[in-house]
């Protein structure tokens, strides 16, 4: 059992080192990955903040009121 686990660990280590070496040697790729990460940040964080406000927190004061509202709307459908 330990031999198989060691083989799996060594395979994972080889895969990890493969990607690390690939990223070290990139020049244009680093800029592209940075651009991708910035776009993901904008899409996931900024867009959520602008277009999806916290409806329950702004319209109800207590957790019990929020729970009643959600239960009422879930049970009606």
C-alpha positions as CSV (number, residue, x, y, z in Angstrom):
1,X,0.0,0.0,0.0
2,X,2.8,2.4,0.8
3,X,4.5,1.7,-2.5
4,X,1.5,2.8,-4.4
5,X,1.0,5.9,-2.4
6,X,4.7,6.8,-2.9
7,X,4.3,6.3,-6.7
8,X,1.2,8.6,-6.7
9,X,3.0,11.2,-4.7
10,X,6.0,11.1,-7.0
11,X,3.7,11.4,-10.0
12,X,2.0,14.4,-8.5
13,X,5.4,15.9,-7.7
14,X,6.6,15.5,-11.3
15,X,3.4,17.1,-12.6
16,X,3.8,20.0,-10.2
17,X,7.5,20.5,-11.2
18,X,6.5,20.4,-14.9
19,X,4.2,23.3,-14.5
20,X,6.6,25.3,-12.2
21,X,9.4,25.0,-14.8
22,X,7.0,25.9,-17.6
23,X,5.9,29.1,-15.7
24,X,9.5,30.0,-14.9
25,X,10.4,30.0,-18.6
26,X,7.4,32.0,-19.8
27,X,7.8,35.6,-20.9
28,X,4.6,36.5,-22.7
29,X,2.6,33.9,-20.9
30,X,3.1,35.5,-17.5
31,X,1.5,38.7,-18.8
32,X,-1.4,36.8,-20.4
33,X,-2.0,34.9,-17.1
34,X,-2.0,38.2,-15.2
35,X,-4.6,39.6,-17.7
36,X,-6.7,36.5,-17.2
37,X,-6.6,36.8,-13.4
38,X,-7.5,40.5,-13.6
39,X,-10.4,39.8,-15.8
40,X,-11.6,37.0,-13.5
41,X,-11.4,39.4,-10.5
42,X,-13.4,42.0,-12.4
43,X,-16.0,39.5,-13.5
44,X,-16.4,37.7,-10.2
45,X,-15.9,40.4,-7.6
46,X,-16.7,43.8,-9.1
47,X,-19.7,42.6,-11.2
48,X,-21.2,40.8,-8.1
49,X,-20.8,43.9,-6.0
50,X,-22.5,46.1,-8.6
51,X,-25.3,43.9,-10.0
52,X,-26.1,41.4,-7.2
53,X,-26.7,43.3,-3.9
54,X,-27.4,41.4,-0.8
55,X,-31.2,41.5,-0.9
56,X,-31.9,39.7,2.4
57,X,-29.5,41.9,4.4
58,X,-30.9,45.1,3.1
59,X,-34.6,44.3,3.5
60,X,-34.7,42.3,6.7
61,X,-33.2,43.0,10.1
62,X,-33.0,39.6,11.8
63,X,-32.0,36.1,10.7
64,X,-35.5,34.9,11.6
65,X,-37.1,37.3,9.2
66,X,-34.8,36.3,6.5
67,X,-35.4,32.6,7.1
68,X,-39.2,33.1,7.1
69,X,-39.0,35.0,3.8
70,X,-36.8,32.3,2.1
71,X,-39.0,29.5,3.5
72,X,-42.2,31.2,2.3
73,X,-40.8,31.7,-1.3
74,X,-39.4,28.2,-1.5
75,X,-42.6,26.5,-0.3
76,X,-44.9,28.4,-2.7
77,X,-43.2,26.9,-5.7
